């Protein structure tokens, strides 16, 4: 199929480990969409970036179907809405702007109003989970017929070997408030006497003040030799890290899908994450055979206890590994066909 997908300017920057960027790249590759990056600090871009987006939209013929990443579109209704009147504009919404953790209330409310204006003007809205679809319809009062779900896929990968002791942990997430690294540090500090190593792989640039706070916490508890901040990993380095991982830990406060969960599961790695937003559905439930553990968000005692169980109970580790290896995960080809069907 032909068409245009307007994406953030850093879409091809591998040092920006963004699920939304991965989604955009893969869908363009598989569906033959023209990838159009627009530089700018989205969702609050400079005047120059707004002008660039307006020019990009203005060059597209009337009546064309255009996909646009919600991060680019939803903060600038004054740019997007006039073009939505002449284009069949499809907004791909990965995260509602006001849901980013740590925003001042006034800024969150302003972003929410702007997003609502854009989404109500769009021809269609695509989200990445059924949970997100229900929420955006309710929250913004959208016509349910205009909102559809097209989850991301996952690349096939070999099963992770892990370690004999089962004590190699991985937190694969940008170091931001929404991902909950502070909760993870507090929980692991409670288990400092146990043998474990936790690799935190993710950008330290997205929220520098929060990243500094996390490093200070690690120093405070004296676990710098056990909690390793590796920065963004990709390619062979990421695959090597996955191969040595026993448990993925994702203590997020908000999550509309959680692609790292399916990336772990396709490798047979169990997941310890939070019972929030779309995460229980991404992890997957089959009666009592959930391929991991769920704890409440922002709950240090619950996360501590779950980690203690994992580190001390070999039978639990074996059972969750078996369940993770049995979990079916949708690949990118199937995900792209689903998006193509939605667009048609």
VMD Tcl script that draws the C-alpha trace (Angstrom):
set ca {
  {0.00 0.00 0.00}
  {1.14 3.59 -0.55}
  {0.85 6.52 1.80}
  {2.73 8.83 4.12}
  {3.63 8.36 7.79}
  {4.76 11.57 9.52}
  {7.05 10.76 12.44}
  {9.32 12.48 14.99}
  {12.64 13.66 13.62}
  {14.58 11.18 15.77}
  {12.70 8.15 14.38}
  {15.92 6.63 12.95}
  {18.15 7.48 15.92}
  {18.96 4.12 17.56}
  {20.11 5.93 20.72}
  {16.49 6.99 21.26}
  {14.98 3.68 22.32}
  {11.33 4.56 21.71}
  {8.60 2.00 21.14}
  {6.72 4.57 19.08}
  {9.73 5.08 16.81}
  {10.17 1.34 16.37}
  {6.49 1.02 15.47}
  {6.77 3.78 12.88}
  {9.92 2.40 11.28}
  {8.63 -1.16 11.02}
  {5.22 -0.18 9.66}
  {6.85 1.98 6.98}
  {9.15 -0.89 5.99}
  {6.44 -3.53 5.85}
  {3.62 -1.48 4.31}
  {5.69 0.56 1.87}
  {4.70 3.84 3.53}
  {6.80 6.93 2.88}
  {8.58 7.77 6.14}
  {8.56 11.55 6.69}
  {10.53 12.64 9.80}
  {9.79 16.14 11.10}
  {12.55 17.58 13.33}
  {11.45 19.25 16.53}
  {11.02 18.79 20.26}
  {7.59 17.23 20.29}
  {4.93 17.68 21.66}
  {6.00 21.28 22.43}
  {8.00 22.21 19.32}
  {9.68 25.47 18.37}
  {8.15 27.87 15.88}
  {10.57 26.53 13.26}
  {9.36 22.97 13.85}
  {5.71 24.04 13.62}
  {6.39 25.73 10.30}
  {8.18 22.60 9.03}
  {5.21 20.41 10.00}
  {2.75 22.81 8.34}
  {4.83 22.82 5.15}
  {5.04 19.03 5.18}
  {1.28 18.68 5.50}
  {0.70 21.43 2.96}
  {2.64 19.55 0.26}
  {0.32 16.53 0.48}
  {-2.54 16.55 -2.07}
  {-6.13 17.03 -0.90}
  {-7.95 13.84 0.02}
  {-4.78 11.84 0.70}
  {-4.67 9.39 3.60}
  {-1.89 10.43 5.98}
  {-0.70 8.69 9.13}
  {0.86 10.95 11.75}
  {2.42 10.03 15.08}
  {0.41 11.41 17.98}
  {3.55 12.80 19.57}
  {3.95 15.06 16.53}
  {0.28 15.89 15.99}
  {-1.44 16.17 19.34}
  {0.36 19.17 20.82}
  {-0.18 21.50 17.85}
  {-3.88 21.67 16.86}
  {-3.32 25.11 15.34}
  {-1.06 23.41 12.76}
  {-2.83 20.08 12.30}
  {-6.56 20.86 12.43}
  {-6.66 23.11 9.31}
  {-5.04 20.31 7.27}
  {-7.35 17.70 8.81}
  {-10.21 19.40 7.00}
  {-8.76 18.48 3.59}
  {-6.75 15.31 4.33}
  {-7.82 11.89 5.64}
  {-5.68 12.26 8.71}
  {-5.05 9.14 10.83}
  {-3.41 9.80 14.21}
  {-1.39 6.90 15.65}
  {-1.62 7.45 19.40}
  {1.01 5.69 21.53}
  {0.52 7.67 24.74}
  {-1.95 10.38 25.67}
  {0.19 13.47 26.23}
  {-1.19 14.30 29.68}
  {-0.34 10.77 30.90}
  {3.39 11.46 30.94}
  {4.34 11.19 34.61}
  {5.57 14.26 36.46}
  {3.91 16.99 34.39}
  {2.70 20.07 36.29}
  {-1.15 19.99 36.44}
  {-1.58 23.13 34.32}
  {0.69 21.82 31.58}
  {-1.00 18.43 31.60}
  {-4.43 20.06 31.30}
  {-3.26 22.23 28.42}
  {-1.81 19.26 26.52}
  {-5.02 17.34 27.16}
  {-7.14 20.10 25.61}
  {-4.85 20.33 22.59}
  {-4.88 16.58 22.07}
  {-8.68 16.46 22.25}
  {-8.97 19.11 19.54}
  {-6.66 17.18 17.21}
  {-8.24 13.77 17.78}
  {-11.77 15.08 17.26}
  {-10.69 16.63 13.96}
  {-8.91 13.51 12.67}
  {-10.57 11.07 10.27}
  {-9.44 8.17 12.45}
  {-7.37 7.37 15.52}
  {-5.27 4.22 15.92}
  {-4.09 3.00 19.32}
  {-1.79 0.11 20.20}
  {-4.00 -1.76 22.69}
  {-7.67 -2.42 23.36}
  {-7.20 -0.73 26.74}
  {-5.95 2.44 25.03}
  {-8.83 2.35 22.55}
  {-11.42 2.23 25.32}
  {-9.70 4.92 27.31}
  {-9.24 7.43 24.49}
  {-12.89 7.03 23.43}
  {-14.10 7.69 26.95}
  {-11.58 10.37 27.88}
  {-11.91 12.49 24.76}
  {-15.51 11.67 23.86}
  {-14.63 10.23 20.44}
  {-16.93 8.34 18.09}
  {-16.03 4.65 18.69}
  {-16.35 3.98 14.96}
  {-13.33 6.22 14.32}
  {-10.99 4.58 16.84}
  {-9.26 1.29 16.05}
  {-6.56 -0.91 17.59}
  {-3.37 -2.02 15.80}
  {-0.85 -3.44 18.33}
  {2.86 -3.61 17.58}
  {4.63 -6.82 16.67}
  {7.83 -8.51 17.79}
  {10.75 -9.91 15.85}
  {11.41 -13.65 16.21}
  {14.36 -14.38 18.50}
  {16.13 -17.38 20.03}
  {15.23 -18.45 23.54}
  {17.38 -16.80 26.19}
  {19.80 -19.10 27.98}
  {19.69 -17.06 31.18}
  {21.82 -18.12 34.14}
  {21.84 -21.18 36.35}
  {21.16 -19.11 39.46}
  {18.30 -17.15 37.86}
  {19.49 -13.88 39.37}
  {20.21 -11.81 36.26}
  {17.58 -9.04 36.01}
  {16.95 -6.60 33.17}
  {15.03 -3.32 33.21}
  {14.74 -2.24 29.57}
  {13.32 1.29 29.64}
  {14.31 4.92 29.34}
  {15.12 6.32 32.78}
  {12.00 8.45 33.25}
  {9.45 8.86 36.03}
  {6.83 6.92 34.08}
  {9.03 3.80 34.03}
  {9.38 3.73 37.84}
  {13.12 3.18 38.29}
  {12.91 4.77 41.74}
  {10.55 2.02 42.89}
  {12.89 -0.61 41.46}
  {15.95 0.84 43.24}
  {14.11 0.93 46.58}
  {12.91 -2.65 46.15}
  {16.32 -4.01 45.18}
  {17.97 -2.12 48.03}
  {15.74 -4.16 50.36}
  {17.31 -7.29 48.86}
  {20.94 -6.16 48.89}
  {21.94 -9.25 50.87}
  {20.80 -11.58 48.06}
  {22.94 -12.37 45.00}
  {21.51 -10.52 42.00}
  {22.57 -8.21 39.18}
  {20.22 -5.77 37.47}
  {21.11 -4.21 34.12}
  {19.17 -1.02 33.41}
  {19.30 -0.51 29.66}
  {17.75 2.72 28.43}
  {18.34 6.36 27.68}
  {19.54 8.63 30.49}
  {18.82 11.73 28.39}
  {15.02 11.72 28.34}
  {14.70 13.08 31.90}
  {18.19 14.07 33.11}
  {17.11 15.36 36.54}
  {15.27 12.11 37.26}
  {18.25 10.07 36.03}
  {20.51 11.96 38.44}
  {18.07 11.26 41.26}
  {18.12 7.54 40.45}
  {21.91 7.43 40.40}
  {21.96 9.22 43.77}
  {19.59 6.60 45.20}
  {21.80 3.77 43.92}
  {24.84 5.44 45.52}
  {22.96 6.00 48.76}
  {22.10 2.31 49.11}
  {25.56 1.14 48.10}
  {24.39 -1.08 45.23}
  {26.36 0.49 42.39}
  {28.20 -2.81 41.82}
  {24.90 -4.68 41.45}
  {22.74 -2.18 39.54}
  {24.36 -1.37 36.22}
  {23.18 1.52 34.03}
  {24.25 0.49 30.55}
  {22.61 3.27 28.53}
  {20.81 2.46 25.30}
  {21.62 -0.98 23.92}
  {20.83 -2.15 20.40}
  {21.89 -4.76 17.89}
  {24.30 -7.43 19.11}
  {24.77 -5.75 22.50}
  {21.05 -5.90 23.21}
  {20.80 -9.50 22.00}
  {23.72 -10.50 24.22}
  {22.04 -8.86 27.21}
  {18.74 -10.60 26.48}
  {20.50 -13.97 26.17}
  {21.86 -13.62 29.73}
  {18.61 -12.36 31.26}
  {16.48 -14.42 33.63}
  {13.73 -11.90 34.42}
  {12.56 -8.65 32.82}
  {11.44 -6.10 35.40}
  {9.25 -3.17 34.27}
  {7.83 -1.17 37.23}
  {5.95 1.35 35.06}
  {3.42 3.84 36.39}
  {1.66 4.10 33.01}
  {1.94 1.93 29.89}
  {-0.32 1.79 26.85}
  {1.28 -1.42 25.54}
  {4.83 -2.17 26.74}
  {6.74 -3.56 23.74}
  {9.64 -4.72 25.92}
  {7.25 -7.19 27.54}
  {6.60 -9.04 24.28}
  {10.28 -8.74 23.34}
  {11.12 -10.63 26.53}
  {8.34 -13.19 26.11}
  {9.35 -14.09 22.55}
  {12.71 -15.09 24.08}
  {11.05 -17.11 26.83}
  {11.96 -14.58 29.53}
  {9.33 -14.13 32.29}
  {8.26 -10.60 33.17}
  {7.66 -8.86 36.49}
  {5.62 -5.74 35.84}
  {2.80 -3.60 37.18}
  {-0.92 -4.25 37.11}
  {-1.60 -0.96 35.35}
  {-3.18 0.18 32.08}
  {-2.51 -2.29 29.22}
  {0.30 -4.24 30.87}
  {-1.80 -7.18 32.18}
  {-3.09 -7.74 28.65}
  {0.33 -7.38 27.01}
  {1.76 -9.88 29.48}
  {-1.12 -12.23 28.77}
  {-3.30 -14.30 31.03}
  {-4.43 -17.89 30.57}
  {-6.24 -18.86 33.79}
  {-3.35 -19.31 36.23}
  {-0.62 -19.46 33.61}
  {0.45 -15.83 33.46}
  {4.05 -15.76 32.13}
  {5.27 -13.56 34.93}
  {4.10 -11.60 37.95}
  {2.02 -8.46 38.39}
  {2.31 -6.00 41.28}
  {0.59 -2.66 41.95}
  {2.42 0.43 40.65}
  {4.35 2.55 43.16}
  {4.31 -0.31 45.68}
  {7.85 -0.91 46.97}
  {6.87 -3.69 49.43}
  {4.95 -5.61 46.75}
  {7.80 -5.33 44.24}
  {10.31 -6.32 46.94}
  {8.31 -9.43 47.82}
  {7.86 -10.45 44.17}
  {11.60 -10.09 43.53}
  {12.39 -12.04 46.70}
  {10.11 -14.86 45.56}
  {11.77 -14.97 42.16}
  {15.29 -14.99 43.59}
  {14.59 -17.60 46.26}
  {12.11 -20.01 44.65}
  {13.60 -22.20 41.91}
  {10.28 -23.96 41.30}
  {8.59 -20.61 40.65}
  {11.33 -19.65 38.19}
  {10.98 -22.93 36.31}
  {7.18 -22.61 36.13}
  {7.24 -19.03 34.85}
  {9.95 -19.82 32.28}
  {7.84 -22.68 30.95}
  {4.80 -20.42 30.70}
  {6.77 -17.62 29.02}
  {8.11 -20.04 26.41}
  {4.56 -21.20 25.66}
  {3.22 -17.66 25.19}
  {2.28 -16.81 21.58}
  {3.57 -13.41 20.49}
  {2.41 -11.65 17.31}
  {5.17 -10.90 14.81}
  {5.62 -7.63 12.90}
  {4.30 -9.07 9.63}
  {0.99 -9.97 11.27}
  {0.88 -6.60 13.04}
  {1.43 -4.78 9.74}
  {-1.38 -6.72 8.07}
  {-3.64 -5.73 10.94}
  {-2.77 -2.05 10.50}
  {-3.29 -2.31 6.73}
  {-6.73 -3.78 7.36}
  {-7.60 -0.92 9.71}
  {-6.47 1.63 7.12}
  {-8.50 0.00 4.37}
}
mol new
graphics top color blue
foreach p $ca { graphics top sphere $p radius 0.5 }
foreach p [lrange $ca 0 end-1] q [lrange $ca 1 end] { graphics top cylinder $p $q radius 0.2 }
display resetview
